[in-house]
Amino acid sequence: MSSQGHPHAITIKQNPNRVRVSFNGTVIADTTEALVLKEGPLPPANYIPRRDVQMTCLRRTDHSTHCPFKGNAAYFSVRVGDQTADNAVWTYETPIDSVAEIKDCLSFYVEKLEVSEESPEN
C-alpha cells in the first residue's frame, strides 16, 4: 500500500525480518509477519499481528490519540513482573481505509521497549 503522491506519504510493506519485542527480560512479541509502516519523515514503525503478541502482558489504558492519516489509536501499557512501561503499545482498531492492513496489529515504542530484528539468513 502506498500514498506516495500525498505530501504526507505512507507506505506499508512486509518486513522480511523476524521481529521480537521484549520488556524486563520477557519476550512479549515474536513474529515473521510484521508490517513496516513508513510515514513521511518519521522513523519506520513495525506493526505486529495481535496473534503474535502476548496480550496477557498488556493492559489497555484510557489514553488515545487521533492521526488524520491512520485514524484513532488505542494504547496499552506493558507489565512484566514489577516493571511497567506506560502507554508503550498502540493499535488502530478501525484504521482509515488507506491503511487497512494495520488493523489487528500492534506497534511498540522503541524508546520504552526492546525491539530487535533478525534477518532470515541468521
C-alpha positions as CSV (number, residue, x, y, z in Angstrom):
1,M,0.0,0.0,0.0
2,S,1.2,3.5,-0.7
3,S,0.0,7.1,-0.8
4,Q,3.2,8.3,-2.4
5,G,1.6,11.2,-4.3
6,H,0.5,12.8,-1.0
7,P,2.8,15.2,0.9
8,H,2.4,13.0,4.0
9,A,3.2,9.8,2.2
10,I,2.5,6.5,4.0
11,T,3.9,3.1,2.7
12,I,3.3,-0.3,4.3
13,K,5.5,-3.2,3.4
14,Q,6.1,-6.7,4.7
15,N,9.2,-6.8,7.0
16,P,11.4,-9.7,5.7
17,N,13.0,-10.0,9.2
18,R,11.9,-11.7,12.4
19,V,10.9,-9.0,14.9
20,R,10.9,-9.5,18.6
21,V,9.8,-7.2,21.4
22,S,11.0,-7.6,24.9
23,F,10.4,-5.9,28.3
24,N,12.0,-6.7,31.6
25,G,13.6,-9.8,30.2
26,T,10.4,-11.3,28.7
27,V,9.6,-11.6,25.0
28,I,6.1,-10.0,24.6
29,A,6.0,-10.3,20.8
30,D,7.7,-12.5,18.2
31,T,6.8,-12.6,14.5
32,T,8.0,-13.2,11.0
33,E,4.9,-11.3,9.7
34,A,5.5,-7.7,10.8
35,L,4.5,-4.9,8.6
36,V,6.7,-1.8,8.3
37,L,4.8,1.5,8.1
38,K,6.8,4.5,6.9
39,E,5.1,7.8,7.4
40,G,6.6,11.0,5.9
41,P,9.8,11.9,7.8
42,L,9.0,9.7,10.8
43,P,11.1,6.6,11.6
44,P,9.6,3.4,10.3
45,A,7.3,1.5,12.7
46,N,6.8,-2.2,12.9
47,Y,3.2,-3.4,13.2
48,I,2.9,-6.9,14.6
49,P,-0.2,-9.1,14.2
50,R,-2.1,-9.3,17.5
51,R,-1.9,-13.1,17.3
52,D,1.9,-12.9,17.8
53,V,1.7,-10.7,20.9
54,Q,1.5,-11.9,24.5
55,M,-1.7,-10.0,25.2
56,T,-1.6,-11.1,28.9
57,C,1.3,-8.7,29.4
58,L,-0.7,-5.7,28.1
59,R,-3.3,-3.6,29.9
60,R,-5.5,-1.3,27.9
61,T,-5.3,2.4,29.1
62,D,-7.6,5.3,28.7
63,H,-5.0,7.1,26.5
64,S,-5.9,7.7,22.9
65,T,-4.7,9.8,20.0
66,H,-6.0,10.7,16.6
67,C,-4.0,10.7,13.4
68,P,-5.7,12.2,10.3
69,F,-3.9,9.7,8.1
70,K,-4.5,6.5,10.1
71,G,-7.4,7.1,12.5
72,N,-7.9,6.7,16.2
73,A,-5.2,4.9,18.2
74,A,-5.8,3.0,21.4
75,Y,-3.0,2.4,23.9
76,F,-1.7,-0.4,26.2
77,S,0.8,-0.4,29.0
78,V,3.1,-3.4,29.3
79,R,3.6,-5.1,32.7
80,V,6.1,-7.8,33.3
81,G,7.0,-8.6,36.9
82,D,7.2,-5.4,38.9
83,Q,8.0,-3.2,35.9
84,T,5.5,-1.2,33.8
85,A,6.0,0.7,30.6
86,D,3.1,3.1,30.4
87,N,1.3,3.5,27.0
88,A,4.1,1.7,25.3
89,V,1.9,0.0,22.7
90,W,-0.6,1.4,20.3
91,T,-3.1,0.0,17.8
92,Y,-5.6,1.3,15.2
93,E,-8.6,-1.0,15.7
94,T,-10.6,0.7,12.9
95,P,-8.0,2.3,10.7
96,I,-8.7,4.6,7.8
97,D,-9.2,2.5,4.6
98,S,-5.9,3.6,3.0
99,V,-4.0,1.8,5.9
100,A,-6.5,-1.0,6.5
101,E,-3.6,-3.6,6.6
102,I,-2.6,-2.4,10.1
103,K,-6.0,-3.5,11.6
104,D,-5.4,-6.2,14.2
105,C,-1.8,-5.2,14.5
106,L,0.1,-3.5,17.4
107,S,3.1,-1.2,17.3
108,F,5.6,-0.6,20.0
109,Y,7.6,2.4,21.2
110,V,11.3,1.6,20.8
111,E,12.1,4.1,23.4
112,K,10.2,2.1,26.1
113,L,10.7,-1.5,24.9
114,E,13.5,-3.5,23.4
115,V,12.7,-4.2,19.7
116,S,15.1,-6.3,17.7
117,E,15.2,-7.6,14.2
118,E,16.9,-10.7,12.9
119,S,17.4,-11.3,9.2
120,P,16.3,-14.7,7.7
121,E,19.9,-15.6,7.0
122,N,20.8,-15.8,10.7
